[in-house]
Amino acid sequence: MGIPTTEAAPDGVWAVRSISAGNAQKVYSCPGCNHQVMPGVAHLVVWQEDALFGKEAGLRERRHWHTNCWQGRRYRYK
């Protein structure tokens, strides 16, 4: 698992960690497209660093995103 990077957007500061295809072992639901992130598919784990109830709350609410879905989300803020 990679070291998370930090990204700022109008809706907060986000920690973004890359998950390699080899480490992707479960099925998750991507909040960007509402489709499944399947095992064996490289993707991102994202959580809000400046969550209202603190960093731990943000980490508990982390979500798995398709890389393209997360990158497309950023274009909404330009």
SEMARLO-583965 format. One record per residue (C-alpha): residue in three letters; z, x, y. Coordinates in nm, 4 decimals. Layout:
# residues N
   rest         zz         xx         yy
    Ala          Z          X          Y
...
This chain:
# residues 78
   rest         zz         xx         yy
    Met     0.0000     0.0000     0.0000
    Gly    -0.0898     0.1256     0.3420
    Ile     0.1276     0.1776     0.6446
    Pro     0.1054    -0.1255     0.8727
    Thr    -0.0724    -0.1008     1.2043
    Thr     0.0275    -0.3060     1.5064
    Glu    -0.2078    -0.5446     1.6833
    Ala    -0.1341    -0.7408     1.9994
    Ala    -0.2874    -1.0819     2.0699
    Pro    -0.2039    -1.3690     2.3066
    Asp     0.0013    -1.5279     2.0270
    Gly     0.2171    -1.2226     1.9611
    Val     0.2409    -0.8749     1.8157
    Trp     0.1298    -0.8501     1.4537
    Ala     0.1881    -0.5955     1.1786
    Val    -0.1209    -0.5591     0.9596
    Arg    -0.1124    -0.3840     0.6227
    Ser    -0.4174    -0.3195     0.4034
    Ile    -0.3965    -0.4054     0.0349
    Ser    -0.6469    -0.2257    -0.1873
    Ala    -0.8390    -0.4080    -0.4578
    Gly    -0.6363    -0.2223    -0.7209
    Asn    -0.3065    -0.3436    -0.5726
    Ala    -0.4213    -0.7039    -0.5242
    Gln    -0.2730    -0.8692    -0.8316
    Lys    -0.1885    -1.2274    -0.7293
    Val    -0.3694    -1.5293    -0.5875
    Tyr    -0.2913    -1.6133    -0.2242
    Ser    -0.4205    -1.8736     0.0192
    Cys    -0.5857    -1.7262     0.3287
    Pro    -0.4725    -1.9115     0.6446
    Gly    -0.7987    -1.8202     0.8166
    Cys    -1.0324    -2.0077     0.5834
    Asn    -0.7942    -2.1909     0.3468
    His    -0.9687    -2.0340     0.0472
    Gln    -0.8024    -1.8231    -0.2160
    Val    -0.7643    -1.4469    -0.1981
    Met    -0.8232    -1.3605    -0.5616
    Pro    -0.6750    -1.0721    -0.7633
    Gly    -0.8859    -0.7587    -0.7313
    Val    -1.0001    -0.8413    -0.3761
    Ala    -0.8946    -0.6017    -0.1008
    His    -0.7280    -0.7922     0.1846
    Leu    -0.4624    -0.7755     0.4571
    Val    -0.0978    -0.8754     0.4694
    Val    -0.0031    -0.9863     0.8213
    Trp     0.3304    -1.0761     0.9797
    Gln     0.4513    -1.1303     1.3338
    Glu     0.6536    -0.8422     1.4707
    Asp     0.7891    -1.0395     1.7659
    Ala     0.8748    -1.3588     1.5761
    Leu     1.1056    -1.6017     1.7527
    Phe     1.3890    -1.5463     1.5014
    Gly     1.3409    -1.1701     1.4686
    Lys     1.1421    -0.9191     1.2669
    Glu     1.2994    -1.0215     0.9343
    Ala     1.1921    -1.3822     0.9903
    Gly     0.8397    -1.2633     1.0696
    Leu     0.8324    -1.0571     0.7519
    Arg     0.9477    -1.3553     0.5430
    Glu     0.6610    -1.5581     0.6899
    Arg     0.3944    -1.2956     0.6121
    Arg     0.0546    -1.4166     0.4980
    His    -0.2343    -1.2670     0.3036
    Trp    -0.5674    -1.2825     0.4881
    His    -0.9232    -1.1977     0.3895
    Thr    -1.0136    -0.8980     0.6037
    Asn    -1.3104    -1.0785     0.7608
    Cys    -1.0994    -1.3849     0.8416
    Trp    -0.8411    -1.1736     1.0229
    Gln    -1.1087    -0.9797     1.2120
    Gly    -1.2813    -1.3060     1.3097
    Arg    -0.9518    -1.4385     1.4425
    Arg    -0.9427    -1.1581     1.6982
    Tyr    -1.2747    -1.2644     1.8487
    Arg    -1.1203    -1.5944     1.9588
    Tyr    -0.9042    -1.4017     2.2055
    Lys    -1.1779    -1.2011     2.3788
